[in-house]
Amino acid sequence: MLYLSTTLLSVFITVSLIPLMIRLADKYRMVDLPNPRKVHAIPVPRIGGLAMALGASVPIILWTEADGFVRAYLIGAGVLVLFGLVDDMRGLGHKVKFTGQLLAALIAVLYGGIRINSLGTLLPGAVQLPEWFAVVLSIVAIVGVTNAINLADGLDGLAGGISLLGFCCLGYFAYLAGNNTIAVLALALAGAVFGFLRYNTYPASLFMGDTGSQLLGFSAIVFAVKITQGNTPLSPVLPLIILGFPVLDTLTVMAERIREGRPLFSADKNHFHHRLMRLGLSHAEAVFTIYVIQAMMIVSAILFKYHSDWFFIAGYITFSVVTISAFAVADHKALRFRRHSRVEDSIKGRLRKIRDNNWIIRISFSLSRIIIPLLFLFSCFLPARIPIYIAVMSFCFGIVILGSLTMRKKYLGGCLRSVLYLTIPLVLYLTEEGRSGWVSEKALFLYHLCFGIVALFVILTVKFSRRTKGFRLSTMDFLVIFIAAVVPNLTGQLSRSHNLGLLAVEIIVFLFSYEVLINELREKFDALAITTVAATLILGVRGFAGF
């Protein structure tokens, strides 16, 4: 319950703060202006990093023990957030930014005890590194990865997506290692990134700025070093696999600048994402490609987590050589992806004809708007008991929705999202904790089957909708689908005891379905609001009545 609460709270706070952050960005001119090196054509607020920092910090402060490591992490992260905010407002030179990164690294290493003391079997006899060398190596690693994620923030959703996958992986490894502190820290950051990405996916309405990208890079490397050093079966080389793609990108770009005699921190368009776009990929296709590569790295880290250190080094070197060689050949031969217009026109033409046949969208959307709320109402009867605090919270949610429905309808969509994003995961989790006695195995099977039916209707609705302002699939949805596919296959006590795989999939299907429904209803939320209030009433009455 702690891990779920951590993730949900950070998502909720981040999403709630973003509208306020956008207004602050306009007031203090924290806006990213277009230029020849950037891919966006209009000014975009770049204050999302502050929303993520605040969203993650609340569950961290509430649910982690304030030991030396946590204090050092929070202080170091605070330093980077402060430097990042000044940079996003006024612009700082690379020397000042580097000073902030160095200061944060020194705090983490000297005060927080973050050390790369061992390289495992890469050294004869797995000897420990000298203290002075461990300190220097740790500082270099922290500053290097902080910069790597910072430099990866070149396309909408790119740095956030890479970091989200990394934090999910680190949270899982922390659980396996019995490190509850790192698990909470990683999931808090993952939740904050998840909430931010809905605004940052192409075309982005908000950027994270240096505040966010430096925070994510610093957090990822600090967590990775913490769980792979010391008495743990995890390889000390694992951080290189989890964070290896942005690191390789940064090293490659730096090497090219040195070879060409240019300043090390000069701006250019030679990053991997720029090269993918030069190959003919669109913005979204380039981001999706890197997501797939990062997902493959994460899966490799999970599958081979207990393999030898030399195995990981050999695998990473092979990956690096293949990647760099592929880009070099593509640049040398000026390769471009060919789009066969006849094939594309044929496929698009068929889809257009299907879309023009309104019966598909009419059936799928009509059934979706009925089945989804009914499934939620039914879910409220499944838990064996509803805790009092959830009953109180449910009544409060119902009052908020009724108030918005009767007095402030312009806020109704946001209220519904907030309530559903908090309530649905709690209800499904309580169902996994213990089901009511009347629920038979057959009924439970049909209940789980309904999620597949809902997913089918929702996909048809999204695919064949002709509404220009409705919900649209994005690269973020790949992250959602990937996490949903991976979680059920994770082994260990966590998945066995709470059946978290199926739980994660059903939560994602529910939230995704409601997101589509809210967008497709075009602010006609009355019926949806009434069913949601009914659900909160059921939970409240059950909690107070004890049935």
ABEGO torsion letter per residue (X at the ends): XAAAAAAAAAAAAAAAAAAAAAAAAAAAGBBBBBBAABABABBBBBAAAAAAAAAAAAAAAAABBBBAAAAAAAAAAAAAAAAAAAAAAAEBBAAAAAAAAAAAAAAAAAAAGBBBABAEAABBGGBBBBAAAAAAAAAAAAAAAAAAAAAABABBGAAAAAAAAAAAAAAAAAAAAGBAAAAAAAAAAAAAAAAAAAAABOBBABBAEAAAAAAAAAAAAAAAAAAABEBBABBAAAAAAAAAAAAAAAAAAAAAAAAAGBBAABBBBABAAAAAAAAGBBAAAAAAAAAAAAAAAAAAAAAAAABBAAAAAAAAAAAAAAAAAAAAAAAAAGBBBBBBAAAAAAAAAAAAAAAABAAAAAAAAAAAAAAAAAAAAAAAAABABBBAAAAAAAAAAAAAAAAAAAABAAAAAAAAAAAAAAAAAAAAAAAAABBBAABBAAAAAAAAAAAAAAAAAAAAAAAABABAABBBBBAAAAAAAAAAAAAAABBEAAAAAAGAAAAAAAAAAAAAAAAAAAAAAGGBAAAAAAAAAAAAAAAAAAAAAGX
